[in-house]
Structures are given as structure tokens and as C-alpha cells.
């Protein structure tokens, strides 16, 4: 969707596109209500700002829309295609599977990282570093990674 279409689209057409960026209705509404946008920077800034206001329940909802790192999202939905593209450099090897398992055991949720531009080794290194975080610190890191993904997808 181009910026001119974002500015003009009715909510029922725009919301699915926004929810593909971040599956939180309050976030999508905040971005939609910020229209019209003069440029992509203004749109992205609004998305960034709106994400920073989300609570932990919203973050958990957004997280639930993401596959396990190293696993390919199925289907032809926009968010699935973006996920596959974002994880293009990640091969699901035994070390990543073991790291995902350790992370999920430690924190009770999937490991999430904005994988665009990162190698599998960089992702695995980040995963191992983050296993040392306490719950509160890791919750902040997860929220920030989700924010980066939402902003990246808004640019698309």
C-alpha cells in the first residue's frame, strides 16, 4: 500500500494492512487516526510512538503473531510473507532449535528478534546473551524488538 492509499483508505481496508505490521488493534487505530501523513517518515514516527504506548497485554498479542525464529511462516498472508523475508538469512539448525527451546523454557514465550539483516550466527549470539536477562529486562527487549519489526513493516 502506498502512502496516498494509506491516507485515503477506509478503516476496513486499512486495518488489515496495519495489523499485518503489528497485530494490535489499538496500535492500528492510533496509526489510522494519525492520518493524513505528509510523508513516510511521519507515518513511521506515528507507528513508533504508538507502539511505545502499548501495554504488556498488547505486546503479548503482537508477539503471538510471530513464528518461532528459524521457522517459516505458512500461508500467503502479508505478514507471513514478510516474516519469511525477514528471516531469509536464518537456517533452522540444531543450535538454533536448542536455543529456542532454552529461551522458551526460561521465559515462557518464543524468542523474538528483528532478524532483518542479521546472520544466523548473530541471532544465535543475541539469543544466548538474552538468556541471562531477568524477566523485566527481557520483556523490555522483546517489546523493543516488536517495535522495530512494526516500524520496518510500516516502511514496506
URJOZI-V936395 format. One record per run of one state. SS is the DSSP state (H for helix, E for strand, - for the rest). FROM is the first residue (numbers start at 0). LEN is the number of residues. If there is no record, write none. Layout:
# URJOZI-V936395
ss-><SS:SS>
from-><FROM:FROM>
len-><LEN:LEN>
This chain:
# URJOZI-V936395
ss-><-:H:-:H:-:H:-:H:-:H:-:H:-:H:-:H:-:H:->
from-><0:2:8:10:21:24:33:39:52:55:64:77:86:93:107:119:130:134:155>
len-><2:6:2:11:3:9:6:13:3:9:13:9:7:14:12:11:4:21:1>
